[in-house]
């Protein structure tokens, strides 16, 4: 059987498919900006599902991203 060249290879193509979102939030050029509306909404949803108080609206984009990751893990909604 021949190798399937259309499937992503774990060492190259798969990493490229994740795009900029895979970048560490600490390295984002806009990470210090206020979190976005969609981040705020999703954080509130995740916090409610996790039985926690919603986070403060003063979070930065990077802080919100990290909090989303934490709450997704707690709620089982992570990818």
Phi, psi and omega per residue, in radians:
X1 nan 2.508 3.128
X2 -1.584 2.725 -3.136
X3 -1.259 2.403 3.108
X4 -1.403 1.922 -3.083
X5 -1.502 -0.076 3.138
X6 -1.530 -0.350 3.132
X7 -1.316 2.479 3.122
X8 -1.133 2.421 3.066
X9 -1.551 2.392 -3.059
X10 -1.027 -0.480 -3.064
X11 -1.555 -0.154 -3.104
X12 -2.396 -1.277 -2.993
X13 -1.058 -0.702 -3.095
X14 -1.105 -0.691 3.130
X15 -1.151 -0.662 3.126
X16 -1.164 -0.537 -3.090
X17 -1.213 -0.344 -3.107
X18 -1.348 -0.410 3.060
X19 1.167 -2.860 -3.040
X20 -1.121 -0.418 -3.106
X21 -1.115 -0.364 -3.141
X22 -1.366 -0.170 3.138
X23 -1.193 2.469 3.120
X24 -1.046 2.272 -3.137
X25 -0.959 -0.494 3.109
X26 -1.152 -0.360 -3.131
X27 -1.669 -0.018 -3.140
X28 -1.210 2.364 3.096
X29 -1.240 -0.385 3.140
X30 -1.909 0.260 -3.073
X31 -1.076 -0.451 -3.134
X32 -1.469 -0.171 3.123
X33 -1.224 2.762 3.111
X34 -1.035 2.587 3.122
X35 -1.033 2.718 -3.112
X36 -1.432 2.894 3.084
X37 -1.031 -0.811 3.115
X38 -1.090 -0.637 3.080
X39 -1.096 -0.803 -3.127
X40 -1.036 -0.824 -3.126
X41 -1.084 -0.806 -3.112
X42 -1.165 -0.673 3.090
X43 -1.071 -0.729 3.125
X44 -1.120 -0.723 3.104
X45 -1.098 -0.835 -3.124
X46 -1.124 -0.726 3.134
X47 -1.071 -0.743 3.123
X48 -1.077 -0.774 -3.137
X49 -1.162 -0.505 3.134
X50 -1.520 -0.048 -3.134
X51 1.269 0.527 -3.126
X52 -2.030 2.833 3.035
X53 -1.215 2.546 3.085
X54 -1.124 2.564 3.123
X55 -1.213 2.830 3.123
X56 -1.140 2.587 3.139
X57 -1.261 -0.087 -3.098
X58 -1.530 0.095 -3.138
X59 -1.136 2.604 3.034
X60 -1.434 2.980 3.099
X61 -1.020 -0.756 -3.113
X62 -1.160 -0.771 3.115
X63 -1.092 -0.730 3.132
X64 -1.101 -0.715 3.136
X65 -1.083 -0.779 3.116
X66 -1.112 -0.717 -3.140
X67 -1.151 -0.681 3.082
X68 -1.039 -0.809 3.125
X69 -1.015 -0.779 3.133
X70 -1.072 -0.832 -3.083
X71 -1.238 -0.574 3.072
X72 -1.096 -0.697 3.117
X73 -1.116 -0.756 3.134
X74 -1.135 -0.658 -3.065
X75 -1.612 -0.133 -3.119
X76 1.365 0.271 -3.117
X77 -1.668 0.028 -3.137
X78 -1.233 2.772 -3.094
X79 -1.496 nan nan
